[in-house]
């Protein structure tokens, strides 16, 4: 998921939350929206977790305070 896909996923997740809070759709539609929202939340969290690991790698230092340099997987 690219950053623009991530942004779209977060936007869609917000729309789903608003729709579920309205409570005006039938139960089956609410369940489908909930399932979609959970899938979006999981995939978005995975992206955030990868970004966090990359940042931790970039900020890593050795016992002498020198940056630890290693290749980072770009996915």
N, CA, C and O atoms as a GROMACS GRO file, in nm:
protein
  300
    1UNK      N    1   0.086  -0.117   0.000
    1UNK     CA    2   0.000   0.000   0.000
    1UNK      C    3   0.091   0.123   0.000
    1UNK      O    4   0.173   0.139   0.090
    2UNK      N    5   0.077   0.208  -0.099
    2UNK     CA    6   0.156   0.330  -0.105
    2UNK      C    7   0.101   0.433  -0.007
    2UNK      O    8  -0.005   0.412   0.052
    3UNK      N    9   0.174   0.544   0.010
    3UNK     CA   10   0.127   0.645   0.105
    3UNK      C   11  -0.006   0.704   0.061
    3UNK      O   12  -0.089   0.737   0.146
    4UNK      N   13  -0.029   0.718  -0.071
    4UNK     CA   14  -0.159   0.768  -0.116
    4UNK      C   15  -0.269   0.665  -0.089
    4UNK      O   16  -0.382   0.702  -0.056
    5UNK      N   17  -0.235   0.537  -0.104
    5UNK     CA   18  -0.332   0.432  -0.070
    5UNK      C   19  -0.359   0.432   0.079
    5UNK      O   20  -0.473   0.412   0.123
    6UNK      N   21  -0.254   0.456   0.158
    6UNK     CA   22  -0.270   0.463   0.304
    6UNK      C   23  -0.364   0.577   0.338
    6UNK      O   24  -0.455   0.561   0.420
    7UNK      N   25  -0.343   0.693   0.277
    7UNK     CA   26  -0.429   0.808   0.303
    7UNK      C   27  -0.575   0.779   0.264
    7UNK      O   28  -0.668   0.814   0.336
    8UNK      N   29  -0.593   0.714   0.149
    8UNK     CA   30  -0.729   0.678   0.106
    8UNK      C   31  -0.792   0.578   0.203
    8UNK      O   32  -0.911   0.588   0.234
    9UNK      N   33  -0.712   0.484   0.252
    9UNK     CA   34  -0.764   0.385   0.347
    9UNK      C   35  -0.809   0.452   0.476
    9UNK      O   36  -0.915   0.419   0.530
   10UNK      N   37  -0.730   0.546   0.524
   10UNK     CA   38  -0.767   0.618   0.647
   10UNK      C   39  -0.893   0.702   0.624
   10UNK      O   40  -0.980   0.708   0.711
   11UNK      N   41  -0.902   0.765   0.507
   11UNK     CA   42  -1.022   0.843   0.476
   11UNK      C   43  -1.144   0.752   0.470
   11UNK      O   44  -1.249   0.784   0.526
   12UNK      N   45  -1.131   0.639   0.402
   12UNK     CA   46  -1.243   0.546   0.391
   12UNK      C   47  -1.281   0.492   0.529
   12UNK      O   48  -1.399   0.475   0.559
   13UNK      N   49  -1.183   0.466   0.612
   13UNK     CA   50  -1.210   0.417   0.746
   13UNK      C   51  -1.292   0.520   0.824
   13UNK      O   52  -1.384   0.483   0.897
   14UNK      N   53  -1.260   0.647   0.808
   14UNK     CA   54  -1.338   0.753   0.871
   14UNK      C   55  -1.482   0.755   0.822
   14UNK      O   56  -1.575   0.775   0.900
   15UNK      N   57  -1.499   0.735   0.691
   15UNK     CA   58  -1.635   0.731   0.634
   15UNK      C   59  -1.714   0.614   0.691
   15UNK      O   60  -1.832   0.626   0.722
   16UNK      N   61  -1.647   0.501   0.705
   16UNK     CA   62  -1.713   0.381   0.760
   16UNK      C   63  -1.757   0.406   0.904
   16UNK      O   64  -1.869   0.371   0.942
   17UNK      N   65  -1.669   0.465   0.983
   17UNK     CA   66  -1.702   0.493   1.123
   17UNK      C   67  -1.823   0.585   1.130
   17UNK      O   68  -1.915   0.561   1.208
   18UNK      N   69  -1.823   0.690   1.049
   18UNK     CA   70  -1.937   0.783   1.049
   18UNK      C   71  -2.065   0.710   1.010
   18UNK      O   72  -2.169   0.731   1.073
   19UNK      N   73  -2.058   0.627   0.909
   19UNK     CA   74  -2.175   0.554   0.864
   19UNK      C   75  -2.227   0.460   0.972
   19UNK      O   76  -2.348   0.450   0.995
   20UNK      N   77  -2.135   0.390   1.039
   20UNK     CA   78  -2.177   0.299   1.146
   20UNK      C   79  -2.234   0.375   1.265
   20UNK      O   80  -2.327   0.328   1.330
   21UNK      N   81  -2.180   0.492   1.293
   21UNK     CA   82  -2.233   0.573   1.402
   21UNK      C   83  -2.373   0.624   1.373
   21UNK      O   84  -2.455   0.638   1.463
   22UNK      N   85  -2.401   0.651   1.244
   22UNK     CA   86  -2.535   0.693   1.205
   22UNK      C   87  -2.637   0.584   1.235
   22UNK      O   88  -2.749   0.613   1.278
   23UNK      N   89  -2.597   0.460   1.212
   23UNK     CA   90  -2.684   0.347   1.241
   23UNK      C   91  -2.808   0.339   1.155
   23UNK      O   92  -2.907   0.279   1.196
   24UNK      N   93  -2.806   0.397   1.036
   24UNK     CA   94  -2.925   0.400   0.952
   24UNK      C   95  -2.929   0.288   0.848
   24UNK      O   96  -3.029   0.276   0.777
   25UNK      N   97  -2.824   0.207   0.838
   25UNK     CA   98  -2.824   0.100   0.739
   25UNK      C   99  -2.868  -0.031   0.805
   25UNK      O  100  -2.861  -0.046   0.927
   26UNK      N  101  -2.913  -0.124   0.722
   26UNK     CA  102  -2.955  -0.255   0.774
   26UNK      C  103  -2.836  -0.329   0.837
   26UNK      O  104  -2.720  -0.297   0.811
   27UNK      N  105  -2.867  -0.426   0.919
   27UNK     CA  106  -2.766  -0.502   0.991
   27UNK      C  107  -2.662  -0.563   0.899
   27UNK      O  108  -2.542  -0.554   0.927
   28UNK      N  109  -2.705  -0.626   0.790
   28UNK     CA  110  -2.609  -0.689   0.698
   28UNK      C  111  -2.512  -0.587   0.640
   28UNK      O  112  -2.394  -0.616   0.624
   29UNK      N  113  -2.561  -0.470   0.607
   29UNK     CA  114  -2.474  -0.366   0.553
   29UNK      C  115  -2.378  -0.316   0.662
   29UNK      O  116  -2.261  -0.290   0.634
   30UNK      N  117  -2.427  -0.305   0.784
   30UNK     CA  118  -2.340  -0.265   0.895
   30UNK      C  119  -2.228  -0.367   0.916
   30UNK      O  120  -2.114  -0.329   0.941
   31UNK      N  121  -2.261  -0.493   0.906
   31UNK     CA  122  -2.161  -0.599   0.923
   31UNK      C  123  -2.058  -0.590   0.811
   31UNK      O  124  -1.938  -0.603   0.836
   32UNK      N  125  -2.103  -0.570   0.688
   32UNK     CA  126  -2.011  -0.559   0.575
   32UNK      C  127  -1.920  -0.437   0.592
   32UNK      O  128  -1.800  -0.445   0.564
   33UNK      N  129  -1.975  -0.326   0.637
   33UNK     CA  130  -1.894  -0.206   0.661
   33UNK      C  131  -1.792  -0.231   0.771
   33UNK      O  132  -1.677  -0.189   0.761
   34UNK      N  133  -1.835  -0.300   0.877
   34UNK     CA  134  -1.744  -0.331   0.987
   34UNK      C  135  -1.629  -0.419   0.938
   34UNK      O  136  -1.513  -0.395   0.972
   35UNK      N  137  -1.661  -0.520   0.858
   35UNK     CA  138  -1.557  -0.608   0.803
   35UNK      C  139  -1.459  -0.530   0.716
   35UNK      O  140  -1.338  -0.548   0.726
   36UNK      N  141  -1.513  -0.442   0.631
   36UNK     CA  142  -1.426  -0.359   0.547
   36UNK      C  143  -1.337  -0.271   0.634
   36UNK      O  144  -1.218  -0.258   0.608
   37UNK      N  145  -1.396  -0.211   0.735
   37UNK     CA  146  -1.320  -0.125   0.825
   37UNK      C  147  -1.210  -0.200   0.898
   37UNK      O  148  -1.099  -0.148   0.913
   38UNK      N  149  -1.238  -0.321   0.942
   38UNK     CA  150  -1.136  -0.400   1.011
   38UNK      C  151  -1.022  -0.435   0.917
   38UNK      O  152  -0.906  -0.430   0.957
   39UNK      N  153  -1.053  -0.468   0.793
   39UNK     CA  154  -0.948  -0.500   0.695
   39UNK      C  155  -0.862  -0.376   0.668
   39UNK      O  156  -0.740  -0.386   0.661
   40UNK      N  157  -0.925  -0.261   0.654
   40UNK     CA  158  -0.851  -0.136   0.632
   40UNK      C  159  -0.764  -0.102   0.754
   40UNK      O  160  -0.650  -0.059   0.739
   41UNK      N  161  -0.819  -0.122   0.872
   41UNK     CA  162  -0.743  -0.093   0.994
   41UNK      C  163  -0.622  -0.184   1.006
   41UNK      O  164  -0.513  -0.139   1.042
   42UNK      N  165  -0.639  -0.312   0.975
   42UNK     CA  166  -0.526  -0.406   0.982
   42UNK      C  167  -0.417  -0.371   0.882
   42UNK      O  168  -0.300  -0.367   0.917
   43UNK      N  169  -0.456  -0.345   0.758
   43UNK     CA  170  -0.354  -0.314   0.657
   43UNK      C  171  -0.286  -0.181   0.687
   43UNK      O  172  -0.166  -0.167   0.665
   44UNK      N  173  -0.360  -0.084   0.737
   44UNK     CA  174  -0.300   0.044   0.774
   44UNK      C  175  -0.204   0.028   0.891
   44UNK      O  176  -0.098   0.090   0.893
   45UNK      N  177  -0.241  -0.054   0.989
   45UNK     CA  178  -0.154  -0.078   1.103
   45UNK      C  179  -0.025  -0.147   1.060
   45UNK      O  180   0.082  -0.117   1.114
   46UNK      N  181  -0.034  -0.238   0.964
   46UNK     CA  182   0.087  -0.303   0.913
   46UNK      C  183   0.181  -0.201   0.850
   46UNK      O  184   0.303  -0.209   0.869
   47UNK      N  185   0.127  -0.106   0.776
   47UNK     CA  186   0.208  -0.001   0.715
   47UNK      C  187   0.274   0.083   0.824
   47UNK      O  188   0.393   0.116   0.815
   48UNK      N  189   0.198   0.119   0.926
   48UNK     CA  190   0.254   0.198   1.035
   48UNK      C  191   0.363   0.120   1.110
   48UNK      O  192   0.464   0.178   1.148
   49UNK      N  193   0.342  -0.009   1.130
   49UNK     CA  194   0.442  -0.093   1.197
   49UNK      C  195   0.571  -0.098   1.116
   49UNK      O  196   0.680  -0.088   1.172
   50UNK      N  197   0.560  -0.114   0.983
   50UNK     CA  198   0.679  -0.116   0.897
   50UNK      C  199   0.752   0.018   0.903
   50UNK      O  200   0.875   0.022   0.910
   51UNK      N  201   0.676   0.126   0.900
   51UNK     CA  202   0.737   0.260   0.907
   51UNK      C  203   0.810   0.278   1.040
   51UNK      O  204   0.919   0.334   1.044
   52UNK      N  205   0.749   0.231   1.147
   52UNK     CA  206   0.812   0.243   1.278
   52UNK      C  207   0.943   0.164   1.283
   52UNK      O  208   1.043   0.212   1.337
   53UNK      N  209   0.943   0.043   1.227
   53UNK     CA  210   1.066  -0.038   1.224
   53UNK      C  211   1.174   0.033   1.141
   53UNK      O  212   1.291   0.032   1.179
   54UNK      N  213   1.135   0.093   1.030
   54UNK     CA  214   1.232   0.165   0.947
   54UNK      C  215   1.291   0.284   1.023
   54UNK      O  216   1.411   0.308   1.016
   55UNK      N  217   1.208   0.357   1.095
   55UNK     CA  218   1.256   0.471   1.173
   55UNK      C  219   1.350   0.424   1.283
   55UNK      O  220   1.454   0.486   1.307
   56UNK      N  221   1.314   0.314   1.351
   56UNK     CA  222   1.402   0.260   1.455
   56UNK      C  223   1.537   0.221   1.396
   56UNK      O  224   1.641   0.242   1.459
   57UNK      N  225   1.535   0.163   1.276
   57UNK     CA  226   1.661   0.128   1.209
   57UNK      C  227   1.743   0.253   1.180
   57UNK      O  228   1.864   0.254   1.200
   58UNK      N  229   1.677   0.357   1.132
   58UNK     CA  230   1.747   0.480   1.096
   58UNK      C  231   1.806   0.552   1.218
   58UNK      O  232   1.908   0.619   1.207
   59UNK      N  233   1.743   0.536   1.332
   59UNK     CA  234   1.787   0.605   1.453
   59UNK      C  235   1.878   0.519   1.540
   59UNK      O  236   1.926   0.565   1.644
   60UNK      N  237   1.904   0.396   1.500
   60UNK     CA  238   1.983   0.304   1.582
   60UNK      C  239   2.127   0.352   1.596
   60UNK      O  240   2.187   0.402   1.501
   61UNK      N  241   2.180   0.336   1.716
   61UNK     CA  242   2.320   0.368   1.744
   61UNK      C  243   2.384   0.252   1.818
   61UNK      O  244   2.316   0.175   1.887
   62UNK      N  245   2.516   0.240   1.804
   62UNK     CA  246   2.586   0.133   1.875
   62UNK      C  247   2.620   0.178   2.017
   62UNK      O  248   2.580   0.287   2.059
   63UNK      N  249   2.692   0.096   2.090
   63UNK     CA  250   2.723   0.126   2.230
   63UNK      C  251   2.810   0.250   2.246
   63UNK      O  252   2.819   0.306   2.356
   64UNK      N  253   2.874   0.293   2.139
   64UNK     CA  254   2.957   0.414   2.144
   64UNK      C  255   2.883   0.537   2.090
   64UNK      O  256   2.942   0.644   2.076
   65UNK      N  257   2.756   0.520   2.061
   65UNK     CA  258   2.675   0.633   2.014
   65UNK      C  259   2.688   0.662   1.866
   65UNK      O  260   2.640   0.765   1.818
   66UNK      N  261   2.753   0.572   1.793
   66UNK     CA  262   2.768   0.592   1.648
   66UNK      C  263   2.651   0.528   1.576
   66UNK      O  264   2.602   0.422   1.616
   67UNK      N  265   2.606   0.592   1.469
   67UNK     CA  266   2.494   0.535   1.393
   67UNK      C  267   2.526   0.396   1.340
   67UNK      O  268   2.637   0.370   1.294
   68UNK      N  269   2.429   0.308   1.349
   68UNK     CA  270   2.441   0.175   1.291
   68UNK      C  271   2.390   0.183   1.149
   68UNK      O  272   2.274   0.219   1.127
   69UNK      N  273   2.473   0.150   1.054
   69UNK     CA  274   2.436   0.162   0.913
   69UNK      C  275   2.416   0.022   0.857
   69UNK      O  276   2.503  -0.063   0.867
   70UNK      N  277   2.299   0.000   0.798
   70UNK     CA  278   2.270  -0.126   0.730
   70UNK      C  279   2.161  -0.100   0.627
   70UNK      O  280   2.087  -0.002   0.635
   71UNK      N  281   2.152  -0.189   0.532
   71UNK     CA  282   2.050  -0.172   0.428
   71UNK      C  283   1.913  -0.198   0.488
   71UNK      O  284   1.895  -0.283   0.574
   72UNK      N  285   1.818  -0.120   0.439
   72UNK     CA  286   1.679  -0.133   0.484
   72UNK      C  287   1.595  -0.183   0.368
   72UNK      O  288   1.605  -0.132   0.257
   73UNK      N  289   1.513  -0.283   0.395
   73UNK     CA  290   1.423  -0.338   0.293
   73UNK      C  291   1.319  -0.232   0.260
   73UNK      O  292   1.247  -0.189   0.350
   74UNK      N  293   1.308  -0.188   0.134
   74UNK     CA  294   1.221  -0.076   0.098
   74UNK      C  295   1.072  -0.106   0.096
   74UNK      O  296   0.994  -0.013   0.072
   75UNK      N  297   1.026  -0.227   0.119
   75UNK     CA  298   0.882  -0.252   0.114
   75UNK      C  299   0.817  -0.194   0.232
   75UNK      O  300   0.695  -0.204   0.247
   0.00000   0.00000   0.00000
